[in-house]
């Protein structure tokens, strides 16, 4: 039996003895999942930790996890991603390149957005952070032009600071852990704009790293989104940059073998970004109030609310935005398993796995 990570994962059990629930996470059409719930009232952090552990146990190169949540791990070594500067040393692709426009747009977006956030961190207007810069798109990306412009600045603290910030892109350090794969931890004590810059740098480095890989690799990228970056009170420029960076991650699930899990206390921006699957737990002070009478009336799922009233916070609603079918299940914080017999010839008497998420019908192991 082949032990590959490209197998369905049992993520929970359907409520009231309805059998096991599996997610065919590696398939293109199943590769985007948003988990929405309050950090204190829901088990979403433990759930993504268990998913990271399970996949990493089988493939030590597969998991990338961006988080600001507290997590204990045995740090093995630094993983220094130098791919941002590597990508910037390439010219714009030729006209015949299928994703030429996306590549050019993404590369410009990351550079300009990073400088916008740095200006806010520094407390200056963007035009005062760095003088106008030009770059030669036939041989390089925009970051190289910005670095030259910084070098031409008048000597002093402002020049030293921006050069140091730009140089941080040359080597973005993740933590390669024994238990959960590669982590990028956003410090909670940072300012809002600094957190946004850290998140952008992490996503940028993953985007560039993916482009530098020589061999195909199934990957799982998890983003636990700090609520203050996307709440209704967050600055519009931050929300816009964060949403676009997450959109770029989502697009990678279409053109590469990446699966993307977004864990958030708010429905924004998942609702606007066509996540096929959305898992809802209890929310609080969010843009979606799961306990509101309006939502209760719309869902018509009394078993969900009864479970919450009884204190079963691990019960949630899984929604397929394509079929608009909803399932109520008990989701696992530990004990997740791969269905290794999926696709294999096994005896009829072996267990039947209910996998309505993958085929919209029960799948029996034959």
C-alpha positions in Angstrom: 0.0 0.0 0.0 1.5 3.3 -1.1 1.9 5.9 1.8 1.3 9.1 -0.2 -0.2 12.3 1.2 -2.5 12.4 -1.8 -5.2 10.5 0.0 -8.4 11.6 1.7 -8.1 12.7 5.3 -10.8 11.7 7.9 -11.4 15.1 9.5 -14.4 14.2 11.7 -17.5 12.2 12.2 -21.0 13.1 11.0 -23.3 14.0 13.9 -25.4 11.3 15.6 -23.5 8.2 14.4 -23.5 9.1 10.7 -20.1 7.7 9.9 -16.7 9.2 9.2 -16.2 12.4 7.2 -13.3 12.7 4.8 -11.8 15.5 2.7 -10.1 14.9 -0.6 -7.8 17.8 0.2 -5.2 17.4 -2.6 -7.6 17.5 -5.5 -7.8 20.7 -7.5 -11.5 21.3 -6.9 -11.2 20.6 -3.2 -8.0 22.5 -2.5 -9.4 25.6 -0.8 -10.8 25.5 2.7 -11.8 28.4 4.9 -12.3 27.7 8.6 -14.3 30.5 10.4 -14.7 30.6 14.1 -13.8 32.5 17.3 -10.3 31.8 18.5 -11.5 31.0 22.0 -14.9 29.4 21.3 -13.8 27.1 18.4 -11.2 24.4 18.0 -9.9 25.7 14.6 -6.3 26.2 15.8 -6.1 22.7 17.2 -7.7 21.4 14.0 -5.2 23.0 11.7 -2.4 21.9 14.0 -3.6 18.3 13.7 -3.8 18.6 9.9 -0.3 20.0 9.8 1.0 17.2 12.0 -0.6 14.5 10.0 0.6 15.7 6.6 4.1 16.5 7.9 4.5 13.1 9.5 4.3 11.6 6.0 6.1 14.3 4.0 8.6 16.5 5.7 8.6 19.0 2.8 4.9 19.5 2.4 3.6 21.9 5.1 4.0 25.7 5.3 2.1 27.4 8.2 1.8 31.2 8.8 0.4 31.9 12.2 0.4 34.4 15.1 -1.2 31.9 17.5 0.8 30.4 20.3 2.2 27.0 19.5 4.9 24.9 21.2 7.3 23.2 18.8 10.8 21.7 18.8 12.7 23.9 16.4 14.9 21.8 14.2 16.6 24.5 12.1 16.0 27.8 10.2 14.6 27.5 6.7 16.0 30.5 4.8 14.0 31.3 1.7 16.1 33.4 -0.7 13.7 33.0 -3.6 12.3 36.6 -3.5 15.5 38.1 -4.8 15.9 35.1 -7.2 12.6 35.8 -8.8 13.4 39.5 -9.0 16.4 38.8 -11.1 14.3 37.4 -13.9 12.9 39.5 -16.7 9.2 39.8 -17.5 8.2 36.6 -19.2 7.8 36.6 -23.0 4.5 37.3 -24.6 3.9 33.6 -25.3 4.0 32.8 -21.5 0.5 31.7 -20.5 0.5 33.4 -17.0 2.6 36.4 -18.1 0.2 39.0 -16.9 -0.4 37.3 -13.5 3.4 37.0 -12.9 4.0 40.7 -13.7 1.0 41.8 -11.6 2.0 39.7 -8.6 5.6 40.8 -8.7 4.6 44.4 -8.8 1.9 44.0 -6.2 4.3 42.5 -3.6 6.9 45.2 -4.0 4.5 48.2 -4.0 2.4 46.8 -1.2 5.4 46.1 1.0 6.6 49.7 0.6 3.1 51.0 1.3 3.1 49.1 4.6 6.6 50.2 5.5 5.7 53.8 5.0 2.8 53.3 7.5 5.2 51.5 9.9 7.6 54.4 9.7 4.8 57.0 9.9 5.6 58.9 6.7 4.0 59.4 3.3 4.8 56.7 0.8 6.6 59.3 -1.5 8.8 60.3 1.4 9.9 56.8 2.2 11.8 56.2 -1.0 12.4 58.4 -4.0 11.1 57.5 -7.5 12.6 54.3 -8.8 12.9 52.8 -12.3 13.6 49.2 -13.2 14.4 47.4 -16.4 11.6 44.9 -16.9 13.5 43.2 -19.8 16.1 42.0 -17.3 14.7 42.3 -13.7 11.8 42.9 -11.4 10.7 46.1 -9.6 12.4 45.3 -6.3 15.8 45.7 -7.9 14.9 49.3 -8.9 13.7 50.1 -5.4 17.0 48.8 -4.0 19.0 51.0 -6.3 16.9 54.0 -5.4 17.5 53.3 -1.7 21.2 53.2 -2.2 21.0 56.7 -3.8 19.4 58.2 -0.8 21.1 60.8 1.4 23.1 59.2 4.2 21.3 58.9 7.5 18.8 57.0 9.6 16.1 57.0 6.9 18.4 55.4 4.3 19.7 52.8 6.8 16.2 51.8 7.8 14.8 51.3 4.4 17.9 49.4 3.2 17.6 47.1 6.2 13.9 46.5 5.5 14.6 45.7 1.8 17.5 43.5 2.7 15.2 41.4 4.9 13.6 40.2 1.7 16.8 38.6 0.5 16.6 35.9 3.2 13.2 35.3 4.8 13.5 32.9 7.7 10.9 30.3 8.5 11.3 27.7 11.3 11.5 24.1 10.2 10.0 22.1 13.0 9.9 18.4 13.9 6.2 18.3 14.4 4.4 20.7 12.1 6.5 21.5 9.1 7.8 25.0 8.3 6.3 27.8 10.4 6.4 31.6 10.0 5.3 33.1 13.3 4.0 36.7 13.3 4.8 38.3 16.7 1.6 39.3 18.5 3.3 42.3 20.1 4.0 44.0 16.7 1.9 47.0 15.5 -0.9 46.4 13.1 1.0 47.6 10.0 4.1 45.6 11.1 1.9 42.5 11.3 0.5 43.2 7.9 4.1 43.6 6.5 5.2 40.3 8.2 2.2 38.5 6.7 2.9 39.9 3.2 6.6 39.0 3.5 5.7 35.4 4.5 3.2 35.0 1.6 5.6 36.6 -0.9 8.4 34.3 0.1 6.1 31.2 -0.3 5.0 32.4 -3.7 8.6 32.9 -4.8 9.8 29.6 -3.2 7.1 27.7 -5.1 8.4 29.2 -8.4 12.0 28.0 -7.5 11.1 24.4 -7.1 12.5 22.1 -9.8 10.3 19.1 -9.0 6.5 18.9 -8.5 5.6 18.7 -4.8 2.2 18.4 -3.1 2.0 21.3 -0.6 -0.3 22.4 2.2 -0.1 26.1 3.1 -2.1 27.2 6.2 -2.7 30.9 7.1 -4.1 31.8 10.5 -5.2 35.3 9.9 -4.8 37.9 12.7 -8.3 39.3 13.2 -7.2 42.9 13.5 -6.0 42.9 9.9 -9.4 42.2 8.4 -12.0 43.3 11.0 -14.5 46.1 10.2 -12.3 48.5 12.1 -9.1 47.7 10.3 -7.6 50.3 7.9 -8.9 49.9 4.4 -5.4 49.9 2.9 -4.4 46.9 5.1 -7.6 45.0 4.4 -7.1 45.5 0.7 -3.5 44.3 0.7 -4.2 41.3 2.9 -7.1 40.2 0.8 -5.1 40.5 -2.4 -2.2 38.5 -1.0 -4.6 35.8 0.1 -6.1 35.8 -3.4 -2.7 35.2 -4.9 -2.3 32.2 -2.5 -5.7 31.0 -3.6 -4.7 31.2 -7.3 -1.7 29.0 -6.6 -4.2 26.2 -5.9 -5.3 26.4 -9.5 -1.9 26.5 -11.2 0.2 24.4 -8.8 -0.2 21.5 -6.4 -0.9 23.7 -3.4 -3.8 23.2 -1.0 -4.7 26.4 1.0 -6.4 26.5 4.4 -7.4 29.9 5.7 -8.3 30.0 9.4 -10.0 33.2 10.4 -12.3 34.8 12.9 -14.1 36.6 10.2 -15.9 35.5 7.0 -14.1 38.3 5.1 -12.2 37.8 2.8 -13.1 34.1 2.2 -16.6 34.9 1.1 -15.3 37.1 -1.8 -12.6 34.6 -2.8 -14.5 31.5 -3.9 -13.3 29.1 -1.3 -15.3 26.0 -2.3 -15.4 24.6 1.3 -16.2 26.7 4.4 -16.3 25.3 7.9 -18.2 27.4 10.4 -17.7 27.1 14.2 -19.1 29.5 16.8 -18.3 33.1 16.2 -18.1 36.2 18.4 -17.5 39.9 17.5 -17.3 38.9 13.9 -18.7 39.9 10.5 -20.8 36.7 10.6 -22.8 36.0 13.8 -23.6 32.4 13.7 -25.9 32.6 16.7 -28.1 35.3 15.2 -31.8 34.6 14.6 -31.4 35.5 11.0 -28.7 32.9 10.3 -30.4 30.3 12.4 -33.6 30.7 10.3 -31.6 30.6 7.1 -29.7 27.4 8.0 -32.4 25.3 9.6 -29.9 23.2 11.4 -31.2 22.8 15.0 -28.8 20.0 15.7 -25.9 22.4 15.2 -27.1 24.9 17.8 -28.2 22.2 20.2 -24.6 20.9 20.2 -23.2 24.3 20.9 -25.7 24.9 23.7 -24.5 21.6 25.2 -20.9 22.8 25.1 -19.7 20.7 22.1 -17.6 23.4 20.5 -15.9 21.0 18.1 -19.2 20.6 16.3 -19.3 22.7 13.1 -21.1 23.2 9.8 -19.2 22.3 6.6 -20.6 24.1 3.6 -19.9 23.2 -0.1 -20.3 26.4 -2.0 -20.7 24.6 -5.3 -23.6 22.3 -4.4 -24.7 24.5 -1.4 -25.0 21.3 0.6 -24.3 21.6 4.3 -23.1 19.0 6.8 -23.0 19.1 10.6 -20.2 17.1 12.0 -17.9 16.6 15.0 -14.5 17.7 13.8 -11.3 16.2 15.2 -8.7 18.0 17.1 -6.6 14.9 17.2 -6.7 11.4 15.7 -7.1 12.4 12.1 -6.1 9.7 9.6 -5.4 9.2 5.9 -7.6 6.8 4.1 -4.8 4.8 2.7 -7.0 2.1 1.1 -8.6 4.8 -1.1 -7.9 3.7 -4.7 -6.7 0.3 -3.5 -8.3 -3.2 -3.9 -9.5 -4.2 -0.4 -12.0 -6.8 0.9 -15.7 -5.9 1.0 -15.9 -6.5 4.7 -13.5 -3.7 5.5 -15.0 -0.5 6.7 -17.2 1.8 4.7 -16.1 5.4 4.7 -18.7 8.0 4.1 -17.1 10.6 1.8 -19.8 12.8 0.6 -17.4 15.7 0.3 -15.5 14.2 -2.5 -18.2 12.6 -4.7 -21.5 14.0 -3.2 -22.3 10.3 -2.4 -21.1 7.6 -0.1 -17.8 5.9 -1.3 -17.3 2.2 -0.3 -13.9 0.6 0.0 -14.0 -2.4 -2.4 
